[in-house]
Amino acid sequence: MNITFFGTKPYDKYWFEPLSKKYGVEIHFVESRLNWETAVLAKGSEGICIFVNDTADKQAIDALYELGVRVIFLRCAGFNNVDLKAAKGKIHVLRVPSYSPDAVAEYATGLLLSVNRYIHRAYVRTREFNMNIHGLMGTDLNNKVAGVIGTGKIGQSMIRILAGFKMKILAYDPYPNKDLGVEYVPLKELFEKSDVISLHCPLTQDTHYIIDEEALKQMKDGVYIINTSRGALIDTRALLEALKEPGKIGGVGLDVYEEEDGIFYEDRSNDIIEDDNLARLMTFPNVVVTSHQGYFTTEAMQAIALVTLENAYQYMNKMELMNEVKCDTR
């Protein structure tokens, strides 16, 4: 089976090339991201493999179908960048539902500790032998309230970590997991009571801008907001306004951004960034922005490669597609 990989980075080749031979898959790696214009690069392939910043909208789906592509493999868990309605009945969509929940949760915790204790600023200071700690005061997490939005596998891992800090956990999920032993509350109550809010939900129509101007007004003064899920869960303009209000936001840790396409995963250090919102975010001393790397561990990359190629094996051998994303998938 021939598969065209879009948005390829060197680490993708490192993990996928050796395994592809074992699974009888021939991979054509391209650096271009998928959209309706670049879909032509998949000519001759029955399947394609894409990542979070590729765009499989209706135009791209139709173009791929005309080229003979019949399956899309997502080397990630999220599928908000795929038009499932357009793909229905034409192209199968398979994802990697879980590759390393602990990797993302651990990274989210790292962001929380960084913005709370100003580790990012301390590092810059001490590099220049400025050992003054004025302005670097944080707060204890012990006995604080943590609000976890989304209690899937990553959210569950985050809950375990935060419980280790002896934090009180509040959770919100439209599909509560009673076995977790945490208190599920309405979203408004979570906003009002939480000292720390961590996002671990997928991006859907219901969760788009789940943190908006109204939600930010409901939050405690000094709240910490962590997002390692999808950028558009947060209304960036509203967040910027809240950050400018003295004392409203204790800190923000973002590993994702709603307009990250064309910026994240690229070296833009010599370019003028035209995104004013992102540029403004970078100016706040209590904000840490990283480039969508929460998943990026050895264990996670190995799991992504294995599950993706297992998905291909199931498709090639007309087996049950265990990780297929249906149009009605939440």
N, C-alpha and C positions, 0 to 999 in steps of 0.2 A: 504494500500500500504506500502511495506517495502522499506526504503531508507537507504543506507549505507552512512554515513558522513565520509569523509576522512579528515585528517589533523585537527582533532578536538582539540579545546582548551576549557578550563573551561567556558569561556564566551559564547561559542557556545551552550553548554548544557543549560546554564542559560536562554538564550532567546528562544531556539527552543523547549525544552522539554515541557514547559507548553502549548505552542500553538499547538504542534503536535497532542495532544489529541483532540483538537477542530476540527482539519482538518481530523481526521481519518487516520493519518500517524503514522507508527511505525518506529522509528529511531534507527539504530544501529550505535553507535559512535565508531570510531577507531581513534587512534592518528597517525597512519602511513599515510604518504602522498601517493597519488595515483601515481603509475607508472605501467608499464606492469607486474612487479613482484608482486606488492601488490594488483593488480586487483582482485585476487582470494578471497580477503576478502569480496568482494561484492556478493559472492555466496548466492543465495536465495533472493536477492533483485531485484526488477524490475527497481529501480532507484538508482542513487548515487548523492551525493552532494559534490562539490569540491570548493576549494578556489584558490587564485592566484598562489600559489607555488606547486600545484598539476600538474602532467603531464599527459594529456590525448592525447598522440601522437597515431600514427597509431597502434603500438603494443598494447598499452593499450586499445584502442577502440576495436580492434579485440578480445582481451581477454575478455573484458566486454560483447561484443555481444555474444560470445560463452557461457557465463555464464547466459545469458538471460536478461541482462540489456538493457533497451530500452529507457532510458531517463537520461540525465545528467543535474542536476540543479547546476548552478553556483551561489554561494552566493557572487557575486561581479559583477561589470559591465564589466570588461575586459574579453576577451575570446581568447587572443593570445596563451594561453597554451593548447588550444583544436585544434586538427586537424579536421577542419570542413569538409574537403574533404573526410577523412576517415569515418567520422560519417554520411555523407549524405546517405540517404536511409536506414540507419541501426538504428541510435540512435538520438533521438531528443535532442537538446541542448537549454536550457532555461537559461536566465540570469536575474540579477536584474539591469535594465538599469540605474536607478537613485534611490539612497537611501538617500543621504544627500549631494548634491553638495556644500552647504554652509560649511559643515564640512571640506571638503578637501580644499576649497578656503581659509577659515579662517586659516587653518593650514599652507598653503603655505605662507600666509601673515605673520604668526608667524615666520616661517623660515627666511623670508626676513628681518624682523625686528631684529631677533637674529643675523644674520651674518652681517647686516649693522651696528648695534649698539653694537656688541660684547657682547650681553646679556649673552651668554653662558660662556664667559671668566670672565665677571664681577661677575657672580654668584660664580664661583670657587674662585675668589680672596677674595670676601667679606666673604665667609665662613671661611676663615682663618684671617679675620680682616685686610686684605690688601686693603686699601681704595684708593690706587693710581690709578688714571684714565689714566695715560700715556699709549698710545698704544690702547686706546679704542675709538678713534675718528671715528664717522660715517659720514654720509652725509644726507642732507634733501632729502626726496622723493618728496616734493612739487615742481611742475614744471618740474620734470624729465620725461623721456620717458619710458613707460613700453611696452614691446612687449609680447603679449599673443599668444601662439601657440596652436590653438585648441579652438574653440568657442562654444563647446557644453554647457551643463548645468553648469559644473564646471567652464569652461572658462568664461561663462557669469557672474557667481557669482564673480569670480576673477576680472573681469572688473569693476563691480560695486564697489568692495572694493577699488581697485586702483584709481578709479575715485574720491572716497572719500578723497584720499590723494592729490587730484588736480593734478594728473599725466596725461600727454598726453598719450592716448592709441593707439598703433598700433596693428593690429591683422593679423594673418595668418591662413587660413583654406581653404582647397580645395573646401569647400561648404560654401561660405560666407552667413551670416545671415544679410540681409540688414536692418532688424528691430532694430538691436542693436545700430545703430547710431555711430559706430566706423569706423575708417579708416582701410580698408584692404589693405595690401601692399604685394609685393613679399617677399619671405623668406629672400633673400639677403639684401633687403632694411631694413627689420626688424632687422636683425643682425647688420647692420651698424649704425642704428640710436638709438637703445634701450640702456638705462642705466640699465634696469632690464628686464630679459627674464624669463618668467614663462611657463612651459610646462604643457599642459592640453589636450593632444591628445592621442588617442589609439596607441598601438604598432602594426604596420603593416609592410609589406615589404617596403612601401614607407617612413615610419617614422623611421625605424631602423637606429640608429646613425644619426638622423636628426641634432644633434650637433656633428660634427666630427672635424678633424684638420682644414679643410678648413673653416668651419663655425666659429670656434673660432678665426681664423686669421681675419675674416671679422668684428668681434665685436669690440666695443669701448674698450679702455683701462679702467680698473676699473669696468667692467660690473659685474652685479650680476645675477647668474643663479639659478633658483629654479625649482626642479623637484619633483612633488608629483604624477606623472602619472605611468610610467614604466621605469625601470632602463636602458633598452637597447635603449632608446631614445638618450642616451649620450654615446659616445665612451670614456670609462674611461681612457684609456691610453693617448688619446689626451688631455683630461681634465687635467690629471696630469702634462703633459708637459707644458700646458698653465699656470697652477698654479705655476710652478717653475719659470716662466718668471716674473721678478719684475714689479709690477704695472698692469699686464694684467688683472687679475681677482680680482674684489673687494671682492667678497664672493660667496660661493656656499652653497645652502641648499638642501640636498638630503633626501627625505623620502623613496627613492627606489634606488636599485642598480642592475646592470645587472647580477651579479652573487650572488644574495641574497639567493638562494636556499640552505638550510641547515644551514644558519646563522641567517637570520631574523626570528623572532618569537620564537627563541630558546635562552636559557641561555648558552652562550659559554664563560662566564667570567673566567672559570678555564682552558680553552683550549688554545693551541697555534693556532692562526689563520694562515692558510697556504696561504690565498689569499693576496698576496703581494700588489696588487692594493688597496684593501680596507684598509689594514693596513697603507699604505702610505697616503691615503686620510685623515685618522684620525690624521695625524701629522700636518696638516696645520691649523694655528690658525684662518683662515678665512673660514673654512669649518665646517658645522654642518651636521652630518649624524644621522638620526633616523630610527627606525625599521618598516617602512611601517604602520604608525599609523594615517595617515592623516584622514582616514574615521572614526576613532574609537571614536564615541560619543554615548551616550545613544540613541539619536534619530535615528542615522544611523543604529545601531545594531537592534533596534526594526523594522525599515523599511526593513532591509535585511531579517529578519525572516518572517515578514508578506508577503513580495512579493514572497519569495522563496516558502512558503507554499501555496500561491495563485496560483503560477505556477503549483505546484503539484496537487492542486484541479482541475485546468483546464485540466490537463493531465488525471487525474483519471476519470473525467466526460466527456471526449471526446469533450471538448469545444474548441473554437478557442484559440490557444496558442499565446497570445498577445506578449510574450517576447521571442519568439523563435529566435535563431540566425541561419540564413541561411548561406549556403556556400559562397554566394556572398555578405554577409554583410561587409560593409567597416569597 
